[in-house]
Protein backbone atom coordinates (compact mmCIF):
# COMPACT_ATOMS: atom_id res chain seq x y z
CA UNK A 1 0.00 0.00 0.00
CA UNK A 2 1.32 3.44 -0.90
CA UNK A 3 1.12 5.87 1.94
CA UNK A 4 -0.31 9.29 1.02
CA UNK A 5 1.41 12.27 2.51
CA UNK A 6 -0.79 15.30 2.83
CA UNK A 7 0.93 18.65 3.11
CA UNK A 8 0.04 20.93 5.97
CA UNK A 9 -2.84 23.23 5.20
CA UNK A 10 -4.95 25.74 7.10
CA UNK A 11 -8.68 26.10 7.14
CA UNK A 12 -9.91 29.63 6.80
CA UNK A 13 -12.65 31.82 5.40
CA UNK A 14 -12.13 33.38 2.02
CA UNK A 15 -13.78 36.65 1.19
CA UNK A 16 -17.09 36.29 -0.58
CA UNK A 17 -16.37 35.08 -4.11
CA UNK A 18 -18.59 34.64 -7.15
CA UNK A 19 -17.93 32.35 -10.09
CA UNK A 20 -19.23 32.37 -13.65
CA UNK A 21 -19.43 29.95 -16.55
CA UNK A 22 -19.35 32.88 -18.98
CA UNK A 23 -15.73 33.97 -18.67
CA UNK A 24 -15.35 33.71 -22.45
CA UNK A 25 -17.84 36.55 -22.88
CA UNK A 26 -15.59 38.80 -20.84
CA UNK A 27 -12.67 38.14 -23.18
CA UNK A 28 -14.86 38.78 -26.22
CA UNK A 29 -16.10 42.09 -24.80
CA UNK A 30 -12.54 43.13 -23.96
CA UNK A 31 -11.58 42.38 -27.55
CA UNK A 32 -14.58 44.38 -28.81
CA UNK A 33 -13.37 47.40 -26.88
CA UNK A 34 -9.77 46.95 -28.01
CA UNK A 35 -10.60 46.92 -31.73
CA UNK A 36 -12.85 49.98 -31.40
CA UNK A 37 -16.25 48.31 -31.84
CA UNK A 38 -17.84 50.08 -28.88
CA UNK A 39 -16.74 53.53 -30.08
CA UNK A 40 -17.99 52.82 -33.61
CA UNK A 41 -21.40 51.68 -32.35
CA UNK A 42 -21.83 54.86 -30.33
CA UNK A 43 -20.69 57.01 -33.24
CA UNK A 44 -23.04 55.47 -35.79
CA UNK A 45 -26.12 54.71 -33.68
CA UNK A 46 -26.32 57.40 -31.02
CA UNK A 47 -29.39 58.77 -32.84
CA UNK A 48 -31.32 55.65 -31.77
CA UNK A 49 -31.11 56.55 -28.08
CA UNK A 50 -34.29 58.31 -26.99
CA UNK A 51 -33.29 59.47 -23.52
CA UNK A 52 -30.05 60.66 -21.95
CA UNK A 53 -30.38 58.30 -19.00
CA UNK A 54 -30.33 54.53 -19.11
CA UNK A 55 -28.25 52.14 -21.20
CA UNK A 56 -26.22 53.49 -24.09
CA UNK A 57 -26.75 52.00 -27.54
CA UNK A 58 -23.55 49.94 -27.52
CA UNK A 59 -24.53 48.29 -24.22
CA UNK A 60 -27.85 47.17 -25.69
CA UNK A 61 -26.32 45.85 -28.91
CA UNK A 62 -23.45 44.05 -27.18
CA UNK A 63 -25.82 42.56 -24.60
CA UNK A 64 -27.86 41.14 -27.46
CA UNK A 65 -24.71 39.70 -29.06
CA UNK A 66 -23.63 38.12 -25.78
CA UNK A 67 -27.03 36.49 -25.47
CA UNK A 68 -26.66 34.99 -28.96
CA UNK A 69 -23.14 33.76 -28.19
CA UNK A 70 -24.50 32.00 -25.10
CA UNK A 71 -27.01 30.18 -27.30
CA UNK A 72 -30.07 32.37 -26.78
CA UNK A 73 -32.75 32.21 -29.45
CA UNK A 74 -35.21 34.86 -28.30
CA UNK A 75 -35.04 38.21 -26.51
CA UNK A 76 -36.24 36.81 -23.19
CA UNK A 77 -33.08 34.69 -23.06
CA UNK A 78 -31.23 37.84 -21.99
CA UNK A 79 -32.46 36.95 -18.49
CA UNK A 80 -29.97 34.06 -18.50
CA UNK A 81 -27.14 36.59 -18.45
CA UNK A 82 -28.81 38.71 -15.79
CA UNK A 83 -29.11 35.64 -13.55
CA UNK A 84 -25.33 35.06 -13.60
CA UNK A 85 -24.00 36.90 -10.50
CA UNK A 86 -20.38 36.13 -11.35
CA UNK A 87 -20.67 37.70 -14.80
CA UNK A 88 -22.45 40.76 -13.42
CA UNK A 89 -19.78 41.15 -10.75
CA UNK A 90 -16.86 41.02 -13.19
CA UNK A 91 -18.57 43.40 -15.62
CA UNK A 92 -19.45 45.64 -12.67
CA UNK A 93 -23.12 45.98 -13.64
CA UNK A 94 -26.36 45.33 -11.77
CA UNK A 95 -28.13 43.61 -14.64
CA UNK A 96 -28.30 43.42 -18.41
CA UNK A 97 -30.90 45.44 -20.35
CA UNK A 98 -34.35 43.87 -20.27
CA UNK A 99 -35.78 42.09 -23.29
CA UNK A 100 -38.25 44.88 -24.08
CA UNK A 101 -35.43 47.46 -23.92
CA UNK A 102 -33.44 45.61 -26.57
CA UNK A 103 -36.61 44.97 -28.57
CA UNK A 104 -37.43 48.68 -28.63
CA UNK A 105 -33.97 49.42 -30.02
CA UNK A 106 -34.34 46.75 -32.71
CA UNK A 107 -37.66 48.24 -33.83
CA UNK A 108 -35.96 51.60 -34.45
CA UNK A 109 -33.36 50.07 -36.76
CA UNK A 110 -33.91 51.06 -40.39
CA UNK A 111 -32.44 49.43 -43.49
CA UNK A 112 -29.88 52.23 -43.51
CA UNK A 113 -28.88 51.39 -39.92
CA UNK A 114 -28.45 47.73 -40.87
CA UNK A 115 -26.15 48.78 -43.71
CA UNK A 116 -24.22 50.98 -41.27
CA UNK A 117 -23.72 47.96 -39.01
CA UNK A 118 -22.27 46.01 -41.92
CA UNK A 119 -20.02 48.98 -42.69
CA UNK A 120 -18.68 49.05 -39.13
CA UNK A 121 -17.76 45.38 -39.33
CA UNK A 122 -16.00 45.90 -42.67
CA UNK A 123 -14.10 48.92 -41.36
CA UNK A 124 -12.81 47.07 -38.30
CA UNK A 125 -11.70 44.11 -40.42
CA UNK A 126 -9.92 46.49 -42.78
CA UNK A 127 -8.16 48.10 -39.81
CA UNK A 128 -6.94 44.70 -38.62
CA UNK A 129 -5.59 43.87 -42.09
CA UNK A 130 -3.58 47.10 -41.91
CA UNK A 131 -2.43 46.61 -38.32
CA UNK A 132 -1.30 43.03 -38.96
CA UNK A 133 0.49 44.04 -42.13
CA UNK A 134 -1.26 41.41 -44.24
CA UNK A 135 -0.08 41.33 -47.84
CA UNK A 136 -2.57 38.76 -49.11
CA UNK A 137 -6.12 37.87 -48.09
CA UNK A 138 -8.95 35.61 -49.22
CA UNK A 139 -12.54 36.80 -49.68
CA UNK A 140 -14.73 33.79 -48.96
CA UNK A 141 -18.33 34.29 -50.12
CA UNK A 142 -20.78 31.82 -48.60
CA UNK A 143 -24.37 31.63 -47.39
CA UNK A 144 -26.04 30.26 -44.29
CA UNK A 145 -29.55 29.11 -43.37
CA UNK A 146 -31.26 30.51 -40.28
CA UNK A 147 -34.48 28.77 -39.17
CA UNK A 148 -37.31 31.13 -38.25
CA UNK A 149 -41.07 31.03 -37.88
CA UNK A 150 -41.68 34.78 -38.19
CA UNK A 151 -44.30 35.88 -40.69
CA UNK A 152 -41.86 37.08 -43.36
CA UNK A 153 -39.75 33.88 -43.29
CA UNK A 154 -39.75 31.87 -46.52
CA UNK A 155 -39.26 28.16 -47.14
CA UNK A 156 -35.59 27.31 -47.73
CA UNK A 157 -34.17 24.63 -50.03
CA UNK A 158 -33.74 22.46 -46.92
CA UNK A 159 -37.51 22.45 -46.42
CA UNK A 160 -37.77 24.62 -43.31
CA UNK A 161 -38.80 28.27 -43.08
CA UNK A 162 -36.16 30.88 -42.42
CA UNK A 163 -33.60 33.19 -44.02
CA UNK A 164 -30.56 32.73 -46.25
CA UNK A 165 -28.01 35.50 -45.56
CA UNK A 166 -24.98 35.84 -47.82
CA UNK A 167 -21.72 36.52 -45.99
CA UNK A 168 -18.33 37.82 -46.98
CA UNK A 169 -15.60 36.35 -44.78
CA UNK A 170 -12.08 37.78 -45.00
CA UNK A 171 -9.23 35.41 -44.21
CA UNK A 172 -5.53 36.00 -43.86
CA UNK A 173 -2.89 33.84 -42.19
CA UNK A 174 -4.66 32.62 -39.03
CA UNK A 175 -7.32 35.35 -39.07
CA UNK A 176 -10.95 34.95 -40.08
CA UNK A 177 -12.99 38.17 -40.04
CA UNK A 178 -16.44 39.24 -41.14
CA UNK A 179 -16.77 41.67 -44.03
CA UNK A 180 -19.87 43.04 -45.72
CA UNK A 181 -22.89 40.74 -45.71
CA UNK A 182 -26.34 40.69 -47.25
CA UNK A 183 -29.59 39.58 -45.66
CA UNK A 184 -31.61 37.41 -48.07
CA UNK A 185 -35.00 35.67 -47.82
CA UNK A 186 -35.02 31.93 -47.26
CA UNK A 187 -36.08 31.19 -50.83
CA UNK A 188 -33.32 33.30 -52.42
CA UNK A 189 -31.48 31.82 -55.38
CA UNK A 190 -28.04 30.54 -54.28
CA UNK A 191 -26.43 32.72 -56.97
CA UNK A 192 -28.33 35.90 -56.01
CA UNK A 193 -26.11 38.90 -55.19
CA UNK A 194 -22.83 36.96 -55.14
CA UNK A 195 -21.22 39.33 -57.65
CA UNK A 196 -22.55 42.52 -56.04
CA UNK A 197 -21.30 41.47 -52.60
CA UNK A 198 -17.89 40.51 -53.97
CA UNK A 199 -17.64 43.83 -55.82
CA UNK A 200 -18.56 45.80 -52.72
CA UNK A 201 -15.91 44.12 -50.56
CA UNK A 202 -13.29 44.28 -53.30
CA UNK A 203 -13.75 48.01 -53.92
CA UNK A 204 -13.64 48.77 -50.20
CA UNK A 205 -10.36 46.89 -49.79
CA UNK A 206 -8.91 48.53 -52.89
CA UNK A 207 -9.55 51.94 -51.35
CA UNK A 208 -8.73 51.19 -47.71
CA UNK A 209 -6.02 48.54 -48.11
CA UNK A 210 -4.23 49.32 -51.39
CA UNK A 211 -1.57 46.85 -52.43
CA UNK A 212 -3.10 43.86 -50.65
CA UNK A 213 -3.36 40.83 -52.92
CA UNK A 214 -6.93 39.51 -53.05
CA UNK A 215 -8.02 35.95 -53.78
CA UNK A 216 -11.65 34.86 -54.01
CA UNK A 217 -13.19 31.58 -52.92
CA UNK A 218 -16.80 30.55 -53.57
CA UNK A 219 -18.84 27.37 -53.75
CA UNK A 220 -20.75 26.29 -56.85
CA UNK A 221 -23.17 29.21 -56.43
CA UNK A 222 -20.36 31.41 -57.72
CA UNK A 223 -19.89 29.41 -60.92
CA UNK A 224 -20.82 32.32 -63.15
CA UNK A 225 -19.00 33.88 -66.11
CA UNK A 226 -19.63 37.40 -64.81
CA UNK A 227 -17.91 36.61 -61.50
CA UNK A 228 -14.96 35.00 -63.28
CA UNK A 229 -14.67 37.95 -65.68
CA UNK A 230 -14.75 40.40 -62.78
CA UNK A 231 -11.96 38.54 -60.96
CA UNK A 232 -9.87 38.54 -64.16
CA UNK A 233 -10.44 42.26 -64.74
CA UNK A 234 -9.36 43.28 -61.23
CA UNK A 235 -6.60 40.65 -61.10
CA UNK A 236 -8.04 38.61 -58.24
CA UNK A 237 -7.07 34.99 -57.97
CA UNK A 238 -10.16 32.82 -57.60
CA UNK A 239 -11.24 29.31 -56.73
CA UNK A 240 -14.81 28.15 -57.32
CA UNK A 241 -15.63 24.73 -55.91
CA UNK A 242 -17.91 22.31 -57.72
CA UNK A 243 -21.14 20.96 -56.26
Backbone torsions as a table, in degrees:
resi	resn	phi	psi	omega
1	UNK	NA	134.4	178.6
2	UNK	-89.1	125.7	-179.5
3	UNK	-80.8	130.3	177.6
4	UNK	-88.2	133.5	178.2
5	UNK	-110.9	114.6	-178.5
6	UNK	-96.5	126.4	179.1
7	UNK	-68.4	154.4	177.5
8	UNK	-60.9	140.5	176.3
9	UNK	-147.7	158.4	-178.6
10	UNK	-115.3	140.4	173.3
11	UNK	-89.6	135.5	179.1
12	UNK	-156.5	-179.3	-178.0
13	UNK	-111.2	116.2	175.4
14	UNK	-77.1	156.6	174.3
15	UNK	-64.9	157.0	-176.4
16	UNK	-56.4	122.8	-175.2
17	UNK	-125.3	142.4	177.7
18	UNK	-117.5	144.2	179.5
19	UNK	-118.2	161.2	179.5
20	UNK	-144.2	147.6	175.1
21	UNK	-95.4	9.6	-175.3
22	UNK	-115.9	32.0	-177.4
23	UNK	-61.9	-28.7	178.8
24	UNK	-61.9	-32.9	178.5
25	UNK	-63.1	-35.6	-179.0
26	UNK	-64.6	-41.4	177.9
27	UNK	-64.9	-41.2	-179.9
28	UNK	-64.5	-42.1	179.4
29	UNK	-68.1	-34.2	176.1
30	UNK	-64.7	-40.5	178.2
31	UNK	-66.0	-39.6	179.1
32	UNK	-59.8	-39.9	178.4
33	UNK	-69.3	-41.0	-176.4
34	UNK	-63.5	-39.3	-177.4
35	UNK	-85.1	-2.3	175.9
36	UNK	92.7	12.8	-177.8
37	UNK	-63.8	-43.4	-177.3
38	UNK	-61.6	-45.4	179.6
39	UNK	-62.6	-40.4	-179.4
40	UNK	-66.4	-39.2	178.7
41	UNK	-63.0	-41.9	179.6
42	UNK	-67.9	-36.7	-178.0
43	UNK	-67.9	-41.8	-173.7
44	UNK	-87.4	-26.1	-171.3
45	UNK	-122.4	16.3	179.5
46	UNK	-62.5	-24.2	180.0
47	UNK	-68.4	-14.0	-179.5
48	UNK	-85.6	-7.4	179.7
49	UNK	-86.5	121.6	-175.8
50	UNK	-79.2	-41.8	-174.3
51	UNK	-120.5	155.7	-179.4
52	UNK	-70.7	-33.0	-178.7
53	UNK	-86.8	171.0	178.0
54	UNK	90.2	-167.8	-177.0
55	UNK	-70.2	141.8	173.8
56	UNK	-78.8	166.8	-174.6
57	UNK	-61.7	-42.2	-178.1
58	UNK	-63.2	-35.2	178.3
59	UNK	-63.9	-40.0	179.9
60	UNK	-68.1	-45.4	-178.3
61	UNK	-65.8	-45.1	-178.5
62	UNK	-69.5	-31.6	175.2
63	UNK	-64.0	-41.6	177.1
64	UNK	-62.3	-42.4	178.9
65	UNK	-64.4	-40.7	178.5
66	UNK	-63.0	-37.6	178.0
67	UNK	-62.7	-42.2	178.8
68	UNK	-65.4	-41.6	179.6
69	UNK	-61.3	-35.9	179.3
70	UNK	-77.0	-1.6	177.0
71	UNK	99.8	8.5	179.3
72	UNK	-66.8	146.9	-179.0
73	UNK	-121.6	-6.6	178.6
74	UNK	-147.5	161.7	-173.2
75	UNK	-58.4	-36.2	-178.4
76	UNK	-62.8	-16.6	179.1
77	UNK	-69.4	-9.2	175.7
78	UNK	-61.2	-24.1	179.2
79	UNK	-64.3	-22.6	177.4
80	UNK	-62.6	-40.8	179.0
81	UNK	-69.7	-40.3	-179.3
82	UNK	-67.2	-20.3	-179.8
83	UNK	-91.3	7.6	179.4
84	UNK	-101.6	94.4	-175.6
85	UNK	-62.7	-33.2	179.5
86	UNK	-65.3	-42.6	178.7
87	UNK	-65.4	-43.7	178.6
88	UNK	-61.7	-38.9	-177.8
89	UNK	-66.0	-45.2	-178.2
90	UNK	-68.4	-37.7	178.7
91	UNK	-79.3	-8.9	178.8
92	UNK	59.2	47.9	176.1
93	UNK	-131.3	158.3	180.0
94	UNK	-81.3	-38.9	178.6
95	UNK	-166.0	165.9	175.1
96	UNK	-83.9	161.0	176.6
97	UNK	-56.2	147.4	179.0
98	UNK	-73.2	162.5	-177.4
99	UNK	-58.4	-42.5	-178.1
100	UNK	-68.7	-27.7	177.2
101	UNK	-66.7	-44.9	178.1
102	UNK	-68.8	-38.2	178.5
103	UNK	-62.2	-39.9	178.1
104	UNK	-62.3	-39.8	178.1
105	UNK	-64.8	-43.8	-179.0
106	UNK	-60.9	-36.9	-179.6
107	UNK	-66.3	-24.9	-179.0
108	UNK	-86.0	-8.7	178.3
109	UNK	-70.2	128.8	175.3
110	UNK	-101.0	173.3	176.5
111	UNK	-60.2	-36.4	178.2
112	UNK	-63.4	-40.4	178.7
113	UNK	-64.2	-38.4	178.5
114	UNK	-63.5	-41.0	176.9
115	UNK	-64.9	-36.2	177.4
116	UNK	-63.5	-38.8	178.6
117	UNK	-61.8	-44.2	177.7
118	UNK	-62.3	-37.0	178.9
119	UNK	-66.3	-37.1	177.2
120	UNK	-61.8	-46.3	-179.1
121	UNK	-60.8	-43.5	179.8
122	UNK	-64.9	-40.6	-179.7
123	UNK	-62.5	-44.5	-179.0
124	UNK	-66.1	-38.6	177.5
125	UNK	-65.7	-40.0	177.2
126	UNK	-62.6	-40.4	178.0
127	UNK	-61.0	-41.6	-178.8
128	UNK	-67.2	-38.5	176.0
129	UNK	-57.0	-43.0	-179.3
130	UNK	-69.3	-44.8	-177.9
131	UNK	-65.1	-36.3	-179.4
132	UNK	-83.1	-7.4	179.1
133	UNK	66.4	33.6	-178.8
134	UNK	-68.6	134.5	179.6
135	UNK	-101.7	-16.5	-177.8
136	UNK	-147.6	135.4	179.6
137	UNK	-136.4	165.3	176.2
138	UNK	-118.5	129.6	171.2
139	UNK	-95.6	114.1	-178.1
140	UNK	-106.3	109.6	-179.7
141	UNK	-95.6	122.1	-178.7
142	UNK	-151.9	161.2	179.9
143	UNK	-115.6	167.0	178.1
144	UNK	-139.9	159.3	177.2
145	UNK	-113.3	128.7	-179.7
146	UNK	-118.1	111.7	178.7
147	UNK	-63.9	140.9	177.5
148	UNK	-160.7	147.6	177.9
149	UNK	-113.5	15.3	177.9
150	UNK	-68.0	162.5	-172.0
151	UNK	-59.7	-37.0	-174.6
152	UNK	-85.6	-2.1	179.6
153	UNK	-67.6	142.1	179.3
154	UNK	-113.7	160.3	-179.8
155	UNK	-72.7	127.3	-179.4
156	UNK	-87.5	172.1	179.4
157	UNK	-68.4	-12.2	175.9
158	UNK	-86.0	-7.0	176.8
159	UNK	100.7	-13.6	178.3
160	UNK	-102.6	161.1	179.5
161	UNK	-82.6	144.8	179.3
162	UNK	167.3	-149.9	-177.6
163	UNK	-130.9	161.4	-175.4
164	UNK	-133.4	68.9	-178.3
165	UNK	-65.4	147.7	176.7
166	UNK	-106.6	128.8	-172.4
167	UNK	-120.7	143.3	173.0
168	UNK	-108.0	112.8	-179.8
169	UNK	-106.2	130.9	-179.0
170	UNK	-105.3	125.1	-176.4
171	UNK	-124.2	140.8	177.4
172	UNK	-158.6	125.9	-174.7
173	UNK	53.8	-117.7	-179.0
174	UNK	-100.8	10.5	-177.5
175	UNK	-94.9	145.4	173.0
176	UNK	-139.5	113.0	-171.5
177	UNK	-128.4	150.6	177.1
178	UNK	-78.4	143.1	173.1
179	UNK	-116.4	-147.9	174.1
180	UNK	-65.0	152.4	176.6
181	UNK	-141.2	170.2	-177.7
182	UNK	-139.7	127.6	179.7
183	UNK	-85.1	123.2	-177.8
184	UNK	-123.1	153.1	175.5
185	UNK	-67.4	161.8	-177.0
186	UNK	-62.4	-27.1	-177.9
187	UNK	-97.2	18.2	-179.6
188	UNK	-64.7	146.5	174.5
189	UNK	-65.3	137.6	-180.0
190	UNK	-55.0	-29.9	-177.6
191	UNK	-87.3	-6.5	-174.9
192	UNK	-64.6	125.8	171.8
193	UNK	70.7	8.9	177.4
194	UNK	-60.0	-46.5	-178.2
195	UNK	-67.4	-43.0	-178.0
196	UNK	-64.8	-37.9	178.5
197	UNK	-68.9	-43.0	177.6
198	UNK	-59.9	-44.9	-179.7
199	UNK	-61.6	-41.6	-178.7
200	UNK	-63.5	-45.5	179.5
201	UNK	-67.0	-43.8	-178.0
202	UNK	-60.2	-46.1	-179.0
203	UNK	-66.9	-35.9	178.2
204	UNK	-64.0	-45.9	-179.4
205	UNK	-66.3	-36.8	178.8
206	UNK	-60.8	-37.6	-179.2
207	UNK	-80.8	-42.2	-173.4
208	UNK	-92.2	-24.5	-178.3
209	UNK	-132.9	60.4	-177.5
210	UNK	-61.3	143.0	177.8
211	UNK	92.1	-11.6	179.2
212	UNK	-79.0	127.0	178.4
213	UNK	-72.7	130.7	-176.6
214	UNK	-114.1	130.0	170.8
215	UNK	-116.9	151.9	-176.5
216	UNK	-121.9	136.1	176.3
217	UNK	-129.3	130.2	177.5
218	UNK	-140.1	162.6	172.1
219	UNK	-88.3	-166.4	-174.7
220	UNK	-62.0	-18.2	177.4
221	UNK	-64.4	-21.0	179.9
222	UNK	-93.1	6.4	-179.6
223	UNK	-76.6	85.7	-172.7
224	UNK	-147.9	134.5	-175.1
225	UNK	-64.1	-29.9	179.6
226	UNK	-68.6	-38.7	177.7
227	UNK	-66.0	-44.3	179.6
228	UNK	-63.5	-41.5	179.3
229	UNK	-64.4	-40.8	179.0
230	UNK	-61.3	-46.6	-179.9
231	UNK	-60.5	-39.1	177.5
232	UNK	-65.0	-42.9	-176.4
233	UNK	-65.0	-37.0	-178.0
234	UNK	-99.1	7.7	175.7
235	UNK	62.2	42.6	172.2
236	UNK	-93.9	134.5	168.2
237	UNK	-71.7	149.8	-179.4
238	UNK	-148.8	147.3	175.6
239	UNK	-130.8	124.3	178.0
240	UNK	-120.4	114.7	-175.9
241	UNK	-76.8	149.9	176.2
242	UNK	-77.8	176.6	-178.0
243	UNK	-66.5	NA	NA
